[in-house]
């Protein structure tokens, strides 16, 4: 009897320990899943968030390459310092290859334009893509054998991405990108240099495994000159020739090519004949399968399954790191007269638990409004994808810290707890917001499920010195709208139409 009880306790202990153990192997500085509302990693930087004014930011440094260029926002800007992040925009021309590299901070990348192929090399994971095509076969001779032996290429998985995708990259994990399309790829990336995964310093660093970074040709802001350094060589160029040749198992001539100090192509190079490699299945088939999987997961959630995720559904070698948030059918909030909002957090993309970042994509139609709201547990780094809009941001003690227009290509940091209101000025105002918490929470002032809706009328009357009728209008005038509001003119027109219909119906019955 005692043995059976001990065995039962051991089994229960293993049930709790196995999930955390399997995920801990690949934690990347994770704080733990049990603190969704806290982000303790940034408490050390509180003194850097004493912001009197906010300003729309644009790139200040441009680094060209053979097949594209990278534009960096000033990482010494006090707004980015407050959020503990850096941001950069990258353009990759057709047949352009971003050479393999890794960085000291986890990051999220949003695909503004184009489509291509990306690869992420996760340490300790097998090369699951193995070529069976005749064209990939190569001849290798082993020293111990007199005859040649056929060897097929194999590598870790590669995947397609397209406009509207968010790609998540942990710190220290090598990755590369290739543009196999016909238009330039444009991406905007935010890296979290204040993450515990980065134990160097607050400066963003890219460690090249191949190629050589060029110097920037233009300096728009003088403050960036302190970051201007000599051309950055790839990491392998720093090793002694013979030692590296022995470690790699190749001759010295190959090592000289790897360490090529005269390579001036930059970190984005042109592949003249295109990449010939094993690719994933056809894009349409892949997207159809992913959509089916997403619908199946949503169905399971609606059924209210009592079984929670135990961490074993996806091992770290197969964790999905891509999700599209431009698809209107995936919107969390949708108003046909106003626009839509789509969020991406760790509940939808589990790898974000390690990245500790999340994203939100917004689309507002002309004159539509996103009502006043604030981020409870995160800073928000907002980048305008298309169009323009007016923003007002109010900080502590009711001080207006930003009141102006935000245009395509500009970036604005909205600090935690600061209230913001947005109104579209162009035909369509689109943005992507990167948030410094894997499960960012937002609180709205007005609308369904808002602060005002949750407060009793009597409290509103005494708080604002308004009449009961005024308090009721303040609380309920937006009806059931939530998160995004249609323009007032359309609401008035809709109201007048409804009134006319009511009058017509009343007249018919009276007749």
C-alpha positions in Angstrom: 0.0 0.0 0.0 2.8 2.4 1.0 4.6 1.6 -2.3 1.5 2.4 -4.4 1.0 5.7 -2.6 4.6 6.7 -3.1 4.4 5.8 -6.8 1.2 7.9 -7.1 3.0 11.0 -5.7 6.0 10.4 -7.9 3.7 10.3 -11.0 2.0 13.5 -10.0 5.4 15.2 -9.4 6.6 14.2 -12.9 3.4 15.5 -14.5 4.2 19.0 -13.1 7.9 18.9 -13.6 8.1 17.6 -17.2 6.5 20.5 -19.0 8.7 23.1 -17.2 11.8 21.0 -17.7 11.2 20.6 -21.5 10.7 24.4 -21.9 13.5 25.4 -19.5 16.0 24.0 -21.9 15.2 26.9 -24.2 14.2 29.6 -21.8 16.2 32.5 -23.2 15.9 34.5 -20.0 12.3 33.8 -19.5 10.8 35.2 -16.2 8.2 32.6 -15.8 4.7 32.0 -17.1 2.9 33.0 -13.8 3.5 36.7 -14.0 1.5 38.0 -17.0 1.0 41.4 -15.6 4.5 42.1 -14.3 7.6 42.8 -16.2 10.3 43.0 -13.6 13.2 43.1 -16.0 12.6 46.8 -16.7 12.4 48.0 -13.1 16.1 49.0 -13.2 15.4 51.5 -16.0 12.6 53.5 -14.3 14.7 56.6 -14.0 15.1 56.8 -17.8 11.3 57.3 -18.3 11.0 60.8 -17.0 9.8 62.1 -20.4 8.5 65.7 -20.7 7.7 65.4 -24.4 7.4 62.7 -27.0 8.3 63.1 -30.7 7.8 61.2 -33.9 11.0 59.4 -34.8 12.6 58.6 -38.2 15.7 56.6 -39.0 19.0 58.5 -38.4 21.5 56.1 -39.9 21.5 54.2 -43.2 23.9 51.3 -43.8 23.9 50.2 -47.5 24.7 46.7 -48.8 25.0 45.1 -52.2 21.3 44.1 -52.3 19.6 46.4 -49.9 20.1 48.6 -46.9 19.3 48.9 -43.2 18.0 52.1 -41.5 18.5 52.5 -37.8 16.6 54.7 -35.4 18.7 56.5 -32.9 19.1 54.0 -30.1 20.3 56.8 -27.7 16.9 58.5 -28.1 15.3 58.9 -24.6 12.0 57.4 -25.8 13.7 54.2 -27.0 15.9 54.2 -23.8 12.7 54.4 -21.7 11.2 51.4 -23.5 14.5 49.5 -23.4 14.4 48.7 -27.1 16.1 49.5 -30.4 14.4 49.7 -33.8 15.5 49.4 -37.4 14.0 49.1 -40.8 15.5 46.8 -43.5 15.0 46.7 -47.3 16.0 43.6 -49.2 16.0 43.7 -53.0 14.9 40.7 -55.1 17.4 37.8 -54.9 18.9 39.5 -51.9 20.2 37.3 -49.1 20.6 38.6 -45.5 23.7 36.7 -44.4 23.5 34.5 -41.3 23.9 36.4 -38.0 22.6 36.5 -34.5 22.1 39.3 -32.0 22.3 39.9 -28.3 18.6 40.7 -27.9 15.3 38.9 -28.7 13.3 40.7 -31.4 10.1 40.8 -33.4 10.1 41.5 -37.1 7.0 42.7 -39.0 6.9 42.2 -42.8 5.6 45.6 -44.2 6.0 44.5 -47.8 7.0 41.5 -49.9 7.4 37.8 -49.3 10.4 35.5 -49.0 12.1 32.7 -47.2 13.6 32.7 -43.7 15.6 30.2 -41.8 16.3 29.9 -38.0 19.0 27.6 -36.7 18.1 26.5 -33.2 21.0 25.0 -31.3 20.7 21.3 -30.6 17.9 20.7 -33.0 18.2 18.2 -35.9 18.5 19.1 -39.6 14.9 18.0 -40.5 15.0 19.1 -44.1 16.8 16.4 -46.1 17.2 16.7 -49.9 16.1 13.8 -52.0 16.5 15.6 -55.3 19.2 14.6 -57.8 20.2 18.2 -58.3 21.3 18.5 -54.7 23.6 15.5 -54.7 27.3 16.2 -54.2 30.4 14.1 -54.4 32.5 13.8 -51.3 35.6 11.7 -50.8 36.5 10.4 -47.4 40.1 10.1 -46.5 39.6 6.6 -45.2 38.0 5.4 -48.5 39.3 5.2 -52.0 35.9 5.6 -53.6 33.6 8.6 -53.6 30.5 8.6 -51.5 27.3 10.5 -52.4 26.1 13.0 -49.8 22.7 14.8 -49.9 22.2 18.2 -48.4 20.3 18.6 -45.1 19.5 21.6 -43.0 17.1 22.9 -40.4 13.6 23.9 -41.6 13.0 27.0 -43.8 9.7 28.7 -44.1 7.9 31.2 -46.3 6.7 34.5 -45.0 4.6 37.2 -46.5 3.3 40.7 -45.9 1.6 41.0 -42.6 3.6 38.3 -40.9 5.3 38.7 -37.5 8.6 36.7 -37.1 10.0 36.1 -33.6 13.7 35.5 -33.0 15.2 34.6 -29.6 18.5 36.2 -28.6 21.7 34.3 -29.8 19.9 32.2 -32.4 21.3 32.4 -35.9 19.0 33.3 -38.7 19.0 34.4 -42.4 16.5 35.8 -44.9 16.2 35.5 -48.7 14.0 37.5 -51.1 12.7 35.1 -53.7 9.9 37.5 -54.8 9.8 40.2 -57.4 9.4 43.2 -55.2 11.7 44.5 -52.4 11.0 43.2 -48.9 10.6 45.9 -46.3 10.6 45.0 -42.6 10.5 46.8 -39.3 12.1 45.2 -36.3 12.2 45.9 -32.6 14.8 44.3 -30.4 14.5 44.2 -26.6 17.9 45.1 -25.3 16.6 45.3 -21.7 15.7 41.6 -21.7 17.4 39.3 -19.2 18.5 37.3 -22.3 21.0 40.2 -23.0 23.7 40.3 -20.4 26.1 42.5 -22.3 24.9 46.1 -22.3 22.0 48.2 -23.6 23.6 48.6 -27.1 22.2 46.3 -29.8 24.8 44.1 -31.4 24.6 41.9 -34.5 27.2 39.1 -34.7 27.8 38.3 -38.4 28.6 34.7 -39.2 29.4 35.7 -42.8 30.1 38.8 -44.8 31.2 42.2 -43.6 29.1 45.2 -42.6 29.7 48.4 -44.5 30.0 51.8 -42.9 27.0 54.1 -43.1 27.4 56.6 -45.9 25.3 59.3 -44.4 24.9 60.6 -40.9 21.6 62.5 -40.5 22.0 63.0 -36.7 25.4 63.8 -35.2 24.6 61.8 -32.1 24.9 58.6 -34.0 28.5 59.3 -34.7 29.5 57.8 -31.4 28.3 54.4 -32.7 30.3 54.8 -35.9 33.0 52.2 -35.9 35.2 50.5 -38.3 33.7 48.0 -40.7 32.5 45.0 -38.8 34.0 41.7 -40.0 32.3 38.4 -39.4 33.2 36.4 -36.3 35.2 33.8 -38.1 37.6 36.4 -39.4 39.0 36.9 -35.9 40.5 33.4 -35.6 44.0 32.3 -36.5 44.0 30.7 -40.0 45.5 27.3 -39.2 43.5 26.8 -36.0 40.2 27.5 -37.7 41.1 25.3 -40.6 41.7 22.4 -38.2 38.5 23.1 -36.3 36.4 23.2 -39.5 38.1 20.3 -41.1 38.9 22.2 -44.4 42.0 23.5 -46.0 43.5 26.9 -45.5 42.3 28.2 -48.9 38.7 27.7 -47.9 39.3 29.5 -44.6 40.8 32.4 -46.5 37.6 32.7 -48.4 35.5 32.5 -45.3 37.7 35.2 -43.6 37.7 37.4 -46.8 38.6 40.8 -45.5 38.1 42.4 -48.9 34.4 41.5 -49.1 32.6 44.9 -49.5 29.2 43.5 -50.3 27.8 44.3 -46.9 25.5 42.0 -44.9 22.8 41.8 -47.7 24.3 40.2 -50.8 22.8 39.5 -54.2 22.5 35.8 -55.3 22.8 36.2 -59.1 21.3 32.8 -60.1 18.9 32.6 -57.1 19.1 30.1 -54.2 18.9 26.4 -55.1 17.9 24.7 -52.0 15.3 22.5 -50.4 12.2 24.7 -49.8 9.0 24.0 -48.0 5.9 22.8 -49.8 4.1 25.2 -52.1 2.9 28.4 -50.4 -0.8 28.0 -51.1 -0.8 24.5 -49.7 1.2 25.6 -46.7 -1.2 28.5 -46.0 -4.2 26.3 -46.4 -2.9 23.8 -43.9 -2.1 26.5 -41.4 -5.6 28.0 -41.8 -7.1 24.6 -41.1 -4.9 24.2 -38.1 -5.9 27.6 -36.7 -9.6 26.9 -37.2 -9.2 23.5 -35.5 -7.5 25.2 -32.5 -10.2 27.8 -32.3 -12.9 25.1 -32.4 -11.2 23.2 -29.5 -11.0 26.4 -27.5 -14.7 27.1 -28.0 -15.5 23.6 -26.8 -13.9 24.6 -23.5 -11.5 21.8 -23.1 -10.5 21.3 -19.5 -7.0 20.1 -20.5 -4.5 23.0 -20.4 -1.4 23.1 -22.4 1.4 21.2 -20.6 4.3 22.4 -22.7 4.8 19.2 -24.6 2.6 20.0 -27.6 5.4 21.8 -29.2 9.0 21.1 -28.3 11.5 24.0 -28.8 12.7 22.5 -32.0 9.3 22.7 -33.6 8.0 25.9 -32.0 6.2 28.1 -34.5 7.9 31.5 -34.8 5.6 33.1 -37.5 2.1 34.4 -37.4 0.1 36.6 -39.8 -1.8 39.5 -38.2 -2.9 41.3 -41.4 -5.6 38.8 -42.3 -9.0 40.5 -41.5 -10.5 37.2 -40.5 -8.2 37.0 -37.5 -9.1 40.4 -36.1 -9.9 40.6 -32.4 -12.1 43.7 -32.8 -13.9 44.6 -36.1 -16.2 47.4 -37.0 -17.0 47.7 -40.7 -17.4 51.5 -40.5 -14.3 52.0 -38.4 -11.6 49.4 -38.9 -10.1 46.5 -36.9 -7.5 45.5 -34.3 -5.5 42.3 -34.2 -3.3 41.3 -31.3 -0.6 38.7 -31.1 0.5 37.4 -27.7 1.9 34.4 -26.1 -1.5 32.7 -26.0 -1.6 32.7 -29.8 2.1 32.3 -30.5 3.8 30.4 -27.5 7.3 31.3 -28.5 6.6 34.8 -27.3 6.8 33.5 -23.8 10.6 33.3 -24.4 10.8 36.6 -26.5 8.7 38.5 -23.9 7.3 40.8 -26.6 3.9 41.0 -28.3 2.4 42.9 -31.2 -0.8 44.6 -32.3 -1.9 45.7 -35.7 -4.5 48.4 -36.2 -6.4 49.7 -39.2 -8.6 52.8 -39.0 -10.8 54.1 -41.8 -10.9 57.9 -42.5 -12.0 59.9 -39.4 -12.5 56.7 -37.3 -11.2 56.8 -33.8 -9.4 54.5 -31.4 -10.7 55.9 -28.1 -8.5 56.8 -25.1 -6.7 53.8 -23.7 -3.6 52.8 -21.9 -1.2 49.8 -21.7 -1.4 48.3 -18.2 1.8 46.3 -18.3 3.9 47.3 -21.3 5.4 50.1 -23.3 4.2 50.4 -26.9 6.4 51.1 -29.9 4.1 52.2 -32.7 5.2 52.2 -36.3 3.0 53.6 -39.1 2.7 51.2 -42.0 0.4 53.3 -44.2 -1.4 56.5 -44.2 -1.4 59.1 -41.4 -3.3 59.8 -38.2 -3.5 62.3 -35.4 -2.4 61.2 -32.0 -2.6 62.7 -28.5 -0.7 61.2 -25.6 -1.3 62.3 -22.0 1.1 61.4 -19.2 1.2 61.8 -15.5 -0.8 64.6 -13.9 -2.7 65.2 -17.2 0.3 66.6 -19.1 0.0 66.4 -22.8 3.3 64.9 -24.0 2.4 64.4 -27.7 -0.2 66.1 -29.9 0.5 65.8 -33.6 0.4 63.8 -36.8 2.1 60.5 -37.3 2.9 59.6 -40.9 4.0 56.5 -42.8 7.5 55.3 -41.8 7.5 57.2 -38.5 7.7 55.7 -35.1 6.4 56.7 -31.7 7.0 55.3 -28.2 4.0 55.4 -26.0 5.2 54.7 -22.4 3.3 52.4 -20.0 0.3 53.9 -18.3 0.2 56.9 -20.7 -3.2 57.5 -22.3 -3.4 57.7 -26.1 -6.2 58.5 -28.6 -5.8 58.0 -32.3 -7.8 59.4 -35.3 -7.3 58.4 -38.9 -6.6 61.4 -41.2 -6.0 59.5 -44.4 -8.3 57.1 -46.3 -6.8 54.3 -44.2 -4.5 54.6 -41.2 -2.5 51.4 -40.5 0.1 50.7 -37.8 2.0 48.0 -36.0 2.7 48.3 -32.3 5.4 46.2 -30.6 4.7 45.8 -26.8 7.2 45.0 -24.1 5.3 42.2 -22.5 4.3 38.8 -24.0 0.7 39.3 -22.8 0.1 43.0 -23.0 -3.2 44.3 -21.5 -5.1 47.4 -22.5 -7.7 49.4 -20.6 -10.2 51.6 -22.4 -11.8 54.7 -21.1 -15.1 54.5 -23.0 -17.1 51.9 -24.9 -18.2 48.4 -24.1 -16.1 46.8 -21.2 -14.5 50.2 -20.5 -13.7 52.0 -17.3 -16.6 54.4 -17.6 -19.0 51.5 -18.4 -17.9 49.7 -15.2 -18.4 52.6 -12.9 -21.9 53.3 -11.3 -23.8 56.4 -12.6 -23.8 57.9 -9.1 -20.0 57.7 -8.9 -19.7 59.4 -12.3 -22.2 62.2 -11.2 -20.1 63.0 -8.2 -16.8 62.6 -9.8 -17.4 65.0 -12.7 -20.2 67.2 -11.3 -22.7 66.2 -14.0 -26.4 65.5 -13.9 -27.7 62.0 -14.0 -28.7 62.3 -17.6 -25.3 63.6 -18.6 -23.6 60.7 -16.7 -25.8 58.2 -18.5 -24.9 59.7 -21.9 -21.2 59.7 -20.9 -21.5 56.0 -19.9 -23.7 54.6 -22.7 -23.6 57.0 -25.7 -21.1 54.8 -27.6 -23.5 51.9 -27.4 -21.9 48.5 -27.8 -18.8 49.8 -29.8 -15.6 48.6 -28.4 -11.9 49.5 -29.0 -12.5 51.2 -32.4 -15.3 53.8 -33.0 -16.9 54.9 -36.3 -16.8 58.6 -37.3 -19.4 60.8 -35.6 -20.8 61.9 -39.0 -21.6 58.3 -39.9 -23.1 57.7 -36.5 -25.3 60.8 -36.9 -26.3 59.8 -40.4 -27.1 56.3 -39.2 -29.1 57.7 -36.4 -31.1 60.0 -38.7 -31.8 57.1 -41.0 -33.1 55.0 -38.1 -35.2 57.9 -36.9 -36.7 58.2 -40.4 -37.4 54.5 -40.6 -39.1 54.7 -37.2 -41.3 57.6 -38.3 -42.2 55.8 -41.5 -43.2 52.7 -39.6 -45.2 54.7 -37.0 -47.0 56.6 -39.8 -47.9 53.3 -41.5 -49.4 51.9 -38.3 -51.2 55.1 -37.5 -52.7 55.1 -41.0 
